[in-house]
Amino acid sequence: MADPSEISFARIFVCSAFAACVAEFCTIPLDTAKVRLQLQKRVPLGDSEVAPKYKGLLGTVATIAKEEGLLSLWKGIVPGLHRQCVYGGLRIGLYEPVKTFFVGSNYSGDVPLFSKILAALLTGAIAIAVANPTDLVKVRLQAEGKLPVGAPRRYGGALHAYYAIVSQEGVAALWTGLGPNIARNAIVNAAELASYDHVKETILKIPGFTDNVLTHVLAGLGAGFFAVCIGSPVDVVKSRMMGDSVYKSTIDCFFKTLKTEFYNFVGMYEVLYVDMPQSSIIASCL
């Protein structure tokens, strides 16, 4: 396969955006279920708790499909594709140039893991800072289904959501949750791209392995696993900040969730089922 350093930024951007969009379309039903689980709160009722509506990732998928229709699992797909076009294209497209900048264009041999992590942190932060409005609209649309039956929906679609947020809350509201979103995506991008790069280099040193689709898929699965293990708590805070308006700040959201709903931070498997397939699909498309 071609050396990434020899491919133009425009070509990498387009290929990365396309691969990310394919992954988004395939995994958004699981992502919608994940967001519902992250936004779900345990409600005290006297000395007991009301049983949560959604139980487990697949159970949540089944509940949403039964109560709201199968197509509701793809709610948020339009801003999701907007997000992947911008975020997916920038975070992967900028990774190689930034990594080369840190080590120097004349560097030869394997790039140090620290330089990979630093490059991925920076590109993840830049990419999501640009794409935050699309992420906000995606989460808002995915969260609509948790409203009571018969309650009026706030948004008629992705474009209406962008317009409604700007007209009702101001342009700056499109960057609601930017802090935890940058933290989440910078951390996840660093874990994902750096581990993908490192795992792939390790696999290629094993006799019999070449730079082909199988190697990319295996590296992508490993990258998704590391990304989830590191980024899950921040992902919960990001979804809460974007989907609810009951928190005063990111820190307030983090400690309230940690204090009352610790299970949300340790239940990483919901995110695992989303990020690992996404990583492997993107890797196989590139």
C-alpha positions, 0 to 999 in steps of 0.5 A: 500500500502507498506510504501515507506521507506520499499521499496528498492531504486532500486525498487523505481527507476525502478517503477518511471522510468517506470511510468515516461516513460508511462506519457511521451509517453502519453503527449509528443504531448502536450509537443511538442506543449508547446515547440513550443509555448515557442520558438515562438516569436512575430516578429515586422513588422513596427508598427504592429506584424506578427500574431503568427503561433501557437495559443493555445495548441490544435491549435498548436497540430492541426497545427503541425499534419497538416503541418508535419504529426501526428507522428511529435507530438512524435518528441523527444520521444526517448530522452524524454524516456531517460530523464524520465528513468534517471530524473524520476527514480532519482528524485522520487527514491531519495526523500524518502531517502533524506527526511528521512535523513533530519528528521532522521530515528527514526522520527514518525508522519507527516514529516514537509512540509519544510523538504519535500520541501527541499528534493524535491529541492535537488533530483530535482537538482541532477536528472536533473544535470545528465539528462540534455543532454537528455533534451537538445536533446529532446528540440532540436528535438522538435524545428526542426519543427519551421525551414522554409520549405525546410531548412535542418534539423540538426539532423537525430534522437536522437543518431545523435543529441547526436553525432552532439552536442558533435562533433560540440559544445563539450561535455560541450554543452550537459549541455547547459541551465543547470542553468535554467534547475536546477532551473526549475526542482528543483522548479517544483520537490519541488512543485510537490513531496512536494505538492503530499505528503502533499495533499495525507496525507490530503486526507487520513485524510478524512473519506472514503479515503484509500491509493488507485489509486484514492487518488494517482490520486487526489494528482497527479492532485493537485501536477501538478497544484502547479508545473505549477503555480510555475515553468512556467516562468522558464520552458519558459527560459529553453526551450529558452536557449536549443532551441535557441542560441541568448541569452548571458546568462540565465539572458539575456534570462529571461529579454528579454522574460519578456520585449518583450513577457510577455504573455509567462510568464502569459500563463501557461495553455499550461504547465498546460495541460502537467504537470497535466496529467503527474503527475496523470499518474505517481501517478496512475502507482506507 
